[in-house]
């Protein structure tokens, strides 16, 4: 089977467009049509059921759109649904998603003699048991289809793509994948696994997430060398640095940093905020160059250093994150929702994510002193943590890009502990770090954050920025940028309206509805300028 190099997704990270569920089949067709026919030339579409109001018949809708436009799903292009999580949502809802995939296969095979859907993505994987349980449900639904239709599919005809979104899972990826492969009755020729850059960054901080992802790619490649099963990593990432910084301008740094990946997600911000022409150029570049970048190989000593870096960055990130979590959650309510998602309420259909389990995280920390410091952090929160896109957008909206949360103080500890070698090693492992921080610097404005967060936290954030600039030797004049940038004028305009809507300042306009509408337009404009909502 051809391994797709690009995967279109339905993430709501774009500022410029609202895409309804009714528009999504046409969106998928445009994305997967070859570039010489006017499309974007993407290989694969991820139809997303995770936390989203996607109709169960959408996979078949998309398959029919492709077929009627001369593309055979499963041969020319690929449809890969992301199932809902049986644990975070319900087993029943996951089974309905599986039935949608199986229905598509039975319906399309009659027309094309090809199986349209060969793989499904299983989110939030933390153990091989999650995967085996889901595989059993898939096999049961295939068996049910075989009993009711003349076409017969093998029970192993739909494979699983595990999605790992937690730093601990990513660091232990070799063990998890090996357990999963060993648990299969029929060993596959290959498996794909997906990396969640966004959620690992939300829970552990951006630098910890990047390091865990790089280590996971390396470990997967090492496992492949001693295992007959080929392993192909999929990089799930967005256009802002906190979520990966996949952009046309940064593609060489991106592939150098995440060398060894085989598929890259092309999310909504890239397509709508950066534009279709840049997306076409990016897709073409990835198609021609992704295989040139080989996975990094690390010695046991280097792996220990990476784990130590992860623990240090996570420690400082969490200390800052926990102080601003409530503010971020309150602001995220005002971030435009550009896809049809499940309701956030606790009644009826709902969707939420748990925060980091420090006891589990402690299992990968080798330094006892750092382990003690992290286990002393109180992670008790009385708010629902927003999703990574909303969190990132909320933080940018108050001039506080989350890329810097705890980063400067972590860099200082690494430099004190390892000297210049530590910083040089970090840059060697994470070549994109300077580009990520320079991008975020353009949108940082600590003065805007006054009254949104405690003054103590604001000062810590200023220290993080100053230390990051100094230790990474970033030549960027933050003050001059703030003074001369239209973006920062918009930030200042949004500030009093947002403060009032949060109950921290008197009313500016005649009513809350007017203020909310103006704020929404400002947030959209800010997102469009930086090339992504969150």
C-alpha positions as CSV (number, residue, x, y, z in Angstrom):
1,X,0.0,0.0,0.0
2,X,1.1,3.5,-0.7
3,X,1.8,5.4,2.5
4,X,0.1,8.9,2.3
5,X,2.6,11.8,2.9
6,X,-0.1,14.4,3.6
7,X,-3.3,14.2,5.5
8,X,-6.1,16.8,5.4
9,X,-7.8,17.3,8.8
10,X,-10.9,19.1,10.1
11,X,-9.2,20.9,13.0
12,X,-10.8,24.2,13.9
13,X,-7.5,26.1,14.2
14,X,-8.3,28.5,11.4
15,X,-9.4,32.1,11.9
16,X,-10.7,33.0,8.4
17,X,-13.5,30.5,7.8
18,X,-16.4,28.7,9.5
19,X,-16.8,25.3,8.0
20,X,-20.1,23.6,8.7
21,X,-20.5,19.8,8.6
22,X,-22.6,20.3,5.4
23,X,-19.5,21.8,3.7
24,X,-17.0,19.2,4.8
25,X,-17.6,16.6,2.0
26,X,-16.9,19.3,-0.7
27,X,-13.9,20.5,1.4
28,X,-12.5,17.0,1.4
29,X,-13.0,16.7,-2.4
30,X,-11.2,20.0,-3.0
31,X,-8.3,19.0,-0.7
32,X,-7.8,15.6,-2.3
33,X,-8.2,16.5,-6.0
34,X,-4.9,16.6,-7.8
35,X,-3.3,20.0,-8.2
36,X,-3.5,19.8,-12.0
37,X,-7.3,19.5,-11.6
38,X,-7.5,22.6,-9.3
39,X,-7.3,20.8,-5.9
40,X,-4.7,20.9,-3.2
41,X,-3.2,17.4,-4.0
42,X,-3.4,16.0,-0.5
43,X,-3.2,12.2,-0.2
44,X,-5.6,11.5,2.7
45,X,-8.5,12.9,4.6
46,X,-9.1,12.4,8.3
47,X,-12.8,12.5,9.0
48,X,-13.0,13.5,12.6
49,X,-15.5,12.0,15.0
50,X,-13.5,12.9,18.2
51,X,-15.5,15.5,20.2
52,X,-17.1,16.6,16.9
53,X,-20.7,16.6,15.6
54,X,-19.7,14.8,12.4
55,X,-22.6,12.9,10.9
56,X,-22.1,9.2,10.9
57,X,-22.7,9.0,7.1
58,X,-20.0,11.6,6.3
59,X,-17.3,8.9,5.3
60,X,-19.7,7.6,2.7
61,X,-20.6,11.1,1.5
62,X,-16.9,11.9,1.1
63,X,-16.2,8.6,-0.7
64,X,-19.1,9.2,-3.1
65,X,-17.8,12.8,-3.9
66,X,-14.4,11.4,-4.6
67,X,-15.8,8.6,-6.8
68,X,-18.0,10.9,-8.9
69,X,-15.0,13.1,-9.5
70,X,-12.8,10.3,-10.9
71,X,-10.9,9.3,-7.7
72,X,-11.1,5.8,-6.2
73,X,-11.0,5.9,-2.3
74,X,-8.6,3.3,-1.1
75,X,-6.6,3.3,-4.3
76,X,-6.0,6.9,-5.5
77,X,-6.6,8.7,-2.2
78,X,-7.4,7.6,1.3
79,X,-10.2,8.2,3.8
80,X,-9.1,7.6,7.5
81,X,-11.7,8.4,10.2
82,X,-10.6,9.4,13.7
83,X,-13.0,7.4,16.0
84,X,-14.3,8.9,19.2
85,X,-12.6,7.7,22.3
86,X,-14.5,4.9,24.1
87,X,-13.1,6.1,27.4
88,X,-13.6,9.9,27.1
89,X,-16.9,9.7,25.2
90,X,-18.7,6.3,25.1
91,X,-18.2,2.8,23.8
92,X,-21.6,3.1,21.9
93,X,-20.5,6.3,20.1
94,X,-17.2,4.6,19.1
95,X,-19.1,1.6,17.7
96,X,-21.3,4.0,15.7
97,X,-18.2,5.5,14.2
98,X,-16.9,2.1,13.3
99,X,-20.2,1.2,11.7
100,X,-19.9,4.3,9.5
101,X,-16.5,3.1,8.2
102,X,-17.7,-0.4,7.6
103,X,-20.8,0.9,5.8
104,X,-18.6,2.9,3.5
105,X,-16.5,-0.1,2.6
106,X,-19.6,-2.3,1.7
107,X,-21.2,0.5,-0.3
108,X,-18.1,1.6,-2.2
109,X,-16.8,-1.9,-2.9
110,X,-19.8,-2.6,-5.1
111,X,-18.8,0.4,-7.3
112,X,-15.0,0.2,-7.3
113,X,-13.9,-3.3,-6.2
114,X,-11.6,-1.4,-3.7
115,X,-11.9,-1.2,0.0
116,X,-12.4,2.6,0.7
117,X,-11.3,2.7,4.3
118,X,-8.4,0.6,5.4
119,X,-7.4,2.3,8.7
120,X,-9.0,4.2,11.5
121,X,-7.4,6.5,14.1
122,X,-7.9,5.7,17.8
123,X,-7.3,8.8,20.0
124,X,-5.9,9.1,23.5
125,X,-4.0,5.8,23.5
126,X,-2.3,5.1,26.8
127,X,-2.1,1.3,26.8
128,X,-2.1,-1.5,24.3
129,X,-5.4,-2.7,25.9
130,X,-7.2,0.4,24.5
131,X,-6.1,-0.6,21.1
132,X,-6.9,-4.3,21.4
133,X,-10.4,-3.5,22.8
134,X,-11.1,-1.2,19.8
135,X,-9.8,-3.7,17.3
136,X,-12.2,-6.3,18.8
137,X,-15.1,-3.9,18.3
138,X,-14.0,-3.3,14.7
139,X,-13.9,-7.0,14.0
140,X,-17.4,-7.5,15.5
141,X,-18.9,-4.8,13.3
142,X,-17.2,-6.3,10.2
143,X,-18.6,-9.8,11.1
144,X,-22.0,-8.2,11.4
145,X,-21.7,-6.7,8.0
146,X,-20.5,-10.0,6.5
147,X,-23.7,-11.7,7.9
148,X,-25.9,-9.2,6.2
149,X,-24.3,-8.6,2.8
150,X,-23.1,-10.7,0.0
151,X,-19.6,-9.0,0.0
152,X,-17.3,-10.5,2.6
153,X,-14.4,-8.6,4.3
154,X,-11.6,-10.2,6.3
155,X,-11.9,-9.4,10.0
156,X,-8.5,-7.8,9.8
157,X,-9.4,-5.6,6.8
158,X,-9.5,-2.4,8.9
159,X,-6.3,-1.6,10.8
160,X,-5.8,0.7,13.7
161,X,-3.7,3.9,13.8
162,X,-3.0,4.6,17.5
163,X,-2.9,8.4,18.4
164,X,-0.5,9.1,21.3
165,X,-1.1,12.6,22.8
166,X,0.7,12.3,26.2
167,X,4.4,12.8,26.9
168,X,4.7,9.7,28.9
169,X,3.1,7.6,26.1
170,X,5.4,9.2,23.5
171,X,8.5,8.5,25.6
172,X,7.4,4.9,26.0
173,X,6.3,4.5,22.4
174,X,8.5,1.5,21.7
175,X,7.0,-0.5,24.6
176,X,3.4,0.5,23.7
177,X,3.8,-0.4,20.0
178,X,5.6,-3.7,20.7
179,X,2.9,-4.7,23.2
180,X,0.2,-3.8,20.6
181,X,1.9,-5.8,17.8
182,X,2.6,-8.8,20.0
183,X,-1.2,-8.7,21.0
184,X,-2.3,-9.1,17.4
185,X,-3.2,-12.6,16.2
186,X,-2.2,-11.7,12.6
187,X,1.0,-9.6,12.4
188,X,0.6,-6.7,10.0
189,X,3.2,-5.8,7.4
190,X,3.2,-2.3,8.7
191,X,1.5,0.0,11.2
192,X,1.1,3.7,11.3
193,X,0.9,5.7,14.6
194,X,-0.1,9.3,15.0
195,X,1.6,11.9,17.2
196,X,-0.5,14.5,19.0
197,X,1.9,17.6,19.2
198,X,-0.9,19.9,20.5
199,X,-2.2,18.1,23.5
200,X,1.2,17.1,24.8
201,X,2.2,20.8,24.6
202,X,-0.9,21.8,26.4
203,X,-0.2,19.4,29.3
204,X,3.6,19.6,29.5
205,X,4.7,22.7,27.7
206,X,5.9,23.2,24.1
207,X,9.6,22.2,24.5
208,X,8.7,19.1,26.5
209,X,6.3,18.1,23.8
210,X,8.8,18.6,21.0
211,X,11.5,16.6,22.8
212,X,9.1,13.7,23.5
213,X,7.9,13.7,19.9
214,X,11.5,13.6,18.6
215,X,12.3,10.8,21.0
216,X,9.2,8.8,20.0
217,X,10.1,9.0,16.3
218,X,13.7,7.8,17.1
219,X,12.4,4.9,19.3
220,X,9.9,3.8,16.7
221,X,12.6,3.6,14.1
222,X,14.8,1.6,16.4
223,X,11.9,-0.8,17.1
224,X,11.4,-1.2,13.4
225,X,15.0,-2.5,13.0
226,X,14.4,-5.4,15.3
227,X,10.8,-6.1,14.3
228,X,9.4,-7.4,11.0
229,X,6.6,-4.8,11.1
230,X,7.3,-1.5,9.3
231,X,6.4,1.6,11.4
232,X,5.3,4.9,9.8
233,X,4.8,7.9,12.1
234,X,2.1,10.5,11.3
235,X,2.8,14.0,12.7
236,X,-0.3,15.8,13.9
237,X,0.6,19.5,14.0
238,X,-0.7,23.0,13.4
239,X,0.7,26.2,12.0
240,X,1.6,28.1,15.2
241,X,4.8,27.1,17.1
242,X,2.9,25.8,20.2
243,X,1.3,23.3,17.9
244,X,4.2,22.5,15.5
245,X,4.8,25.5,13.2
246,X,4.1,23.6,10.0
247,X,4.2,26.4,7.4
248,X,5.6,26.8,3.9
249,X,8.2,29.4,5.2
250,X,9.3,27.0,8.0
251,X,9.1,23.6,6.2
252,X,12.8,22.9,6.0
253,X,13.3,23.5,9.8
254,X,10.2,21.5,10.4
255,X,11.4,18.4,8.5
256,X,14.8,18.7,10.1
257,X,13.3,18.9,13.6
258,X,10.9,16.0,13.1
259,X,13.0,14.0,10.7
260,X,11.7,10.4,10.3
261,X,8.0,11.2,10.1
262,X,6.2,9.7,7.0
263,X,2.9,11.7,7.0
264,X,2.1,15.3,8.0
265,X,-1.3,16.7,8.8
266,X,-2.4,19.7,6.7
267,X,-4.8,21.4,9.1
268,X,-7.4,24.2,8.5
269,X,-5.3,27.2,9.5
270,X,-2.7,26.3,6.9
271,X,-5.4,25.9,4.1
272,X,-7.5,28.9,4.9
273,X,-5.3,31.5,6.7
274,X,-2.1,30.8,4.8
275,X,-4.0,30.3,1.6
276,X,-4.4,27.6,-1.0
277,X,-1.4,28.5,-3.1
278,X,1.0,28.2,-0.2
279,X,-0.7,25.0,0.8
280,X,-0.2,23.6,-2.7
281,X,3.5,24.5,-2.6
282,X,3.9,23.0,0.8
283,X,2.2,19.7,-0.2
284,X,4.4,19.5,-3.2
285,X,7.5,20.1,-1.2
286,X,6.6,17.5,1.4
287,X,5.8,15.0,-1.4
288,X,9.2,15.5,-2.9
289,X,11.4,15.8,0.3
290,X,9.9,14.1,3.3
291,X,11.7,10.8,2.7
292,X,15.1,12.5,2.6
293,X,14.9,13.2,6.3
294,X,15.8,10.2,8.4
295,X,15.0,9.6,12.1
296,X,17.6,10.7,14.6
297,X,19.5,8.0,16.5
298,X,20.2,8.6,20.2
299,X,22.6,6.9,22.6
300,X,21.3,5.8,26.1
301,X,23.2,8.8,27.5
302,X,21.4,11.2,25.1
303,X,18.0,9.6,26.0
304,X,18.7,10.3,29.6
305,X,19.6,13.9,28.8
306,X,16.4,14.3,26.8
307,X,14.3,13.0,29.7
308,X,16.0,15.4,32.0
309,X,15.3,18.3,29.7
310,X,11.7,17.2,29.5
311,X,11.3,17.1,33.3
312,X,12.9,20.5,33.7
313,X,10.8,22.2,31.1
314,X,7.7,20.6,32.4
315,X,8.4,21.7,35.9
316,X,8.5,25.3,35.1
317,X,5.7,25.2,32.5
318,X,3.3,23.6,35.1
319,X,4.2,26.2,37.7
320,X,3.2,29.0,35.4
321,X,0.3,27.1,33.6
322,X,-1.5,26.3,36.9
323,X,-1.6,30.0,37.8
324,X,-3.1,31.1,34.5
325,X,-5.3,28.1,33.7
326,X,-8.5,29.7,35.0
327,X,-7.9,32.9,33.0
328,X,-7.2,30.9,29.8
329,X,-10.4,28.8,30.4
330,X,-12.5,32.0,30.8
331,X,-11.0,33.7,27.7
332,X,-11.4,30.5,25.6
333,X,-15.1,30.9,25.8
334,X,-14.8,33.9,23.5
335,X,-12.7,32.2,20.9
336,X,-14.7,31.5,17.7
337,X,-15.6,27.8,17.2
338,X,-15.0,27.2,13.5
339,X,-16.3,23.6,13.3
340,X,-19.4,21.9,14.7
341,X,-18.3,20.4,18.0
342,X,-20.0,18.5,20.8
343,X,-21.4,20.7,23.5
344,X,-19.1,21.6,26.4
345,X,-21.8,21.3,29.1
346,X,-21.9,18.5,31.6
347,X,-25.4,17.5,30.5
348,X,-26.1,15.5,27.4
349,X,-23.3,15.1,24.9
350,X,-20.1,16.5,26.3
351,X,-16.4,16.3,25.8
352,X,-13.5,17.1,28.0
353,X,-9.9,16.1,28.6
354,X,-8.2,15.3,31.9
355,X,-5.1,17.2,33.0
356,X,-1.6,15.7,33.5
357,X,-1.1,12.8,35.9
358,X,2.1,13.7,37.7
359,X,2.5,10.3,39.3
360,X,2.6,8.7,35.8
361,X,4.9,11.5,34.6
362,X,7.3,10.8,37.5
363,X,7.9,7.3,36.1
364,X,10.0,8.7,33.2
365,X,12.0,11.2,35.4
366,X,15.5,9.9,36.3
367,X,16.7,12.8,38.4
368,X,15.4,12.2,42.0
369,X,15.5,15.9,43.0
370,X,13.5,17.0,39.9
371,X,11.1,14.2,40.6
372,X,10.5,15.4,44.1
373,X,10.0,19.0,42.9
374,X,7.4,17.9,40.3
375,X,5.5,15.7,42.7
376,X,5.2,18.6,45.1
377,X,3.2,20.7,42.4
378,X,-0.5,20.8,43.2
379,X,-2.3,20.2,39.9
380,X,-5.8,20.6,41.4
381,X,-7.9,22.8,39.2
382,X,-11.5,23.9,39.5
383,X,-11.9,24.7,35.8
384,X,-12.3,22.6,32.6
385,X,-9.0,22.9,30.7
386,X,-9.8,24.2,27.2
387,X,-8.7,22.2,24.1
388,X,-5.2,23.1,22.8
389,X,-6.4,25.3,19.9
390,X,-8.7,27.4,22.2
391,X,-6.0,27.6,24.9
392,X,-3.4,28.8,22.4
393,X,-5.8,31.4,20.9
394,X,-6.8,32.6,24.3
395,X,-3.1,33.1,25.4
396,X,-2.2,34.9,22.1
397,X,-5.3,37.2,22.6
398,X,-3.9,38.6,25.8
399,X,-0.4,39.0,24.4
400,X,1.0,36.0,26.2
401,X,2.0,33.3,23.6
402,X,2.2,30.0,25.6
403,X,5.5,29.1,23.9
404,X,7.3,31.1,26.7
405,X,5.5,29.7,29.7
406,X,8.4,28.5,32.0
407,X,10.8,28.3,29.0
408,X,13.3,30.9,30.0
409,X,13.6,29.6,33.6
410,X,14.0,26.1,32.3
411,X,16.8,27.2,29.9
412,X,18.5,28.9,32.8
413,X,18.5,25.7,34.9
414,X,19.8,23.6,32.0
415,X,22.6,26.1,31.4
416,X,23.5,26.2,35.1
417,X,23.5,22.4,35.2
418,X,25.1,21.5,31.8
419,X,26.8,24.7,30.8
420,X,26.9,25.8,27.1
421,X,26.9,22.1,26.2
422,X,23.3,21.7,27.5
423,X,22.0,24.6,25.3
424,X,24.0,23.4,22.3
425,X,22.6,19.9,22.8
426,X,19.1,21.2,23.0
427,X,19.4,23.1,19.8
428,X,21.0,20.1,18.1
429,X,18.0,17.9,19.1
430,X,15.4,20.6,18.5
431,X,16.8,22.6,15.5
432,X,13.5,24.6,15.1
433,X,13.6,26.1,18.7
434,X,15.0,29.5,17.6
435,X,12.4,29.8,14.8
436,X,9.6,28.9,17.2
437,X,10.6,31.4,19.8
438,X,11.3,34.2,17.2
439,X,7.8,33.7,15.8
440,X,6.2,33.9,19.2
441,X,8.2,37.0,20.1
442,X,6.4,39.0,17.3
443,X,3.1,38.5,19.2
444,X,4.3,38.8,22.8
445,X,3.1,41.8,24.8
446,X,3.4,41.4,28.6
447,X,1.9,44.8,29.2
448,X,-1.4,43.6,27.7
449,X,-1.6,40.9,30.3
450,X,-2.0,43.3,33.2
451,X,-5.2,42.6,35.2
452,X,-5.8,39.4,33.3
453,X,-3.3,37.6,35.5
454,X,-1.6,38.2,38.8
455,X,1.3,40.6,38.7
456,X,3.6,38.0,40.1
457,X,2.8,35.7,37.1
458,X,3.2,38.5,34.6
459,X,6.7,39.3,36.0
460,X,7.6,35.6,35.7
461,X,6.5,35.7,32.1
462,X,8.6,38.7,31.4
463,X,11.6,36.9,33.0
464,X,10.9,33.9,30.7
465,X,10.9,36.1,27.6
466,X,14.1,37.9,28.7
467,X,16.0,34.6,29.5
468,X,14.8,32.9,26.3
469,X,16.1,35.8,24.2
470,X,19.4,35.9,26.1
471,X,20.2,32.2,26.3
472,X,19.1,31.4,22.7
473,X,20.8,34.6,21.5
474,X,17.6,35.9,19.8
475,X,18.1,39.3,18.1
476,X,14.6,40.6,18.2
477,X,13.5,44.0,19.5
478,X,10.3,43.3,21.3
479,X,9.6,46.9,22.4
480,X,10.1,48.3,18.9
481,X,7.9,45.6,17.4
482,X,5.1,46.4,19.9
483,X,5.3,50.1,19.2
484,X,5.2,49.7,15.4
485,X,3.0,46.7,14.7
486,X,-0.6,46.9,13.7
487,X,-1.2,43.6,15.4
488,X,-0.3,45.1,18.8
489,X,-2.7,48.0,18.1
490,X,-5.5,45.5,17.7
491,X,-4.4,43.7,20.9
492,X,-4.7,47.0,22.8
493,X,-8.1,47.6,21.2
494,X,-9.4,44.2,22.3
495,X,-8.1,44.5,25.8
496,X,-10.7,46.7,27.5
497,X,-13.6,44.9,25.8
498,X,-12.3,41.6,27.0
499,X,-11.6,42.9,30.5
500,X,-15.2,44.1,30.7
501,X,-16.7,40.8,29.4
502,X,-14.6,39.0,32.1
503,X,-16.0,41.4,34.7
504,X,-12.8,43.2,35.4
505,X,-13.6,46.6,33.9
506,X,-16.7,48.9,33.2
507,X,-18.7,48.6,30.0
508,X,-17.3,50.2,26.9
509,X,-20.2,50.0,24.4
510,X,-24.0,50.1,24.8
511,X,-24.4,46.4,25.5
512,X,-22.5,43.1,25.9
513,X,-23.7,41.8,22.5
514,X,-22.1,44.7,20.7
515,X,-18.9,44.2,22.6
516,X,-18.9,40.5,22.0
517,X,-19.3,40.9,18.3
518,X,-16.5,43.5,18.1
519,X,-14.2,41.3,20.2
520,X,-15.0,38.3,17.9
521,X,-14.0,40.3,14.8
522,X,-10.8,41.4,16.6
523,X,-9.9,37.9,17.6
524,X,-10.4,36.7,14.0
525,X,-8.3,39.5,12.6
526,X,-5.5,38.8,15.1
527,X,-5.6,35.1,14.2
528,X,-5.5,35.9,10.4
529,X,-2.5,38.1,10.9
530,X,-0.4,35.5,12.7
531,X,-1.6,32.7,10.4
532,X,-3.8,30.7,12.7
533,X,-6.4,31.0,15.4
534,X,-4.7,28.7,17.8
